[in-house]
Amino acid sequence: MQTLKTILPSPILQIAKNTYDAIRRVPELPAAYLHPWRRESIRRLKALKDIHKGQRAFIIGNGPSLNQTDLNKLKGEFTFGLNRIYLMFPQLGFSTTYLVSINDLVIEQCAAEMAALQLPKFFAWRSRRHFPSTLQPANLPTFLYTTYTGPRFSPDVRGRVWEGATVTNVALQLAFHMGFQQVMLIGVDHNFASKGEANETVVSTGDDPNHFSADYFGKGFRWQLPDLDTSEIGYTLARDAYRKAGREVLDATVGGRLTIFPKVDYNSLFK
């Protein structure tokens, strides 16, 4: 018997997939918009809309190239840190302006560490189960209603936000929402030493070769292998959305392999 994948042309299959996904999301919608925690998050996101209009920001990935990047230059800049970037805070001497994390496995294993950080945090709405129900709204992270499918770029992140297979894509949408005119990527190496099926869950057996610290996803840590193809779809949508709005995303990653955004020398950004 032929499968739908072999019968239907790719565009039709994608439409069918997105329609099915939209139907599956219906039961999530009431809580995603009406739950007290989400109502508080939507209120915060409204206050953040265009708050940084005309300014610039750096989105800091977690690739090994960060170890060849003079991050001291970022002191005083607006920065988005991703996932476990806080492991670098002690040596930096300062924290990022914001923290963004959406991956279930990362938040599940690091929720306590992340909750203790004294900076604005943005997490996936489905990760709420990792936080005590007794928390008052003021002590909660800001929850984003993110989804896996239905590719799009959301200029306003109060509604649904497509993850694009990487937290970097969510940070790009959040930065756009806040009004940043220019966004620079650093540490987005777009290259992993660990190989395997995209999105496959694996358990680290030793030092992490894929990030700036060997302890990032150290021995025993459960994580998902990257989906670089899907992330490039998200990056392309982000590039085009920024350009259409008269803004720009630049890639200042040292030795990075991403080719979607214009390249710029990191040090030249501070002259």
Secondary structure, 3 states (H helix, E strand, C coil): CCCHHHHCCHHHHHHHHHHHHHHHHHHHHHHHHHCHHHHHHHHHHHHHCCCCCCCEEEEECCCHHHHHCCHHHHCCCEEEEECCHHHHHHHHCCCCCEEEECCHHHHHHHHHHHHCCCCCEEEEHHHHHHCCCCCCHHHCCEEECEECCCCCCCCCCCCCEECCCCHHHHHHHHHHHCCCCEEEEECCCCCCCCCCCCCCEEECCCCCCCCCCCCCCCCCCEEECCCHHHHHHHHHHHHHHHHHCCCEEEECCCCCCCCCCCECCHHHHHC
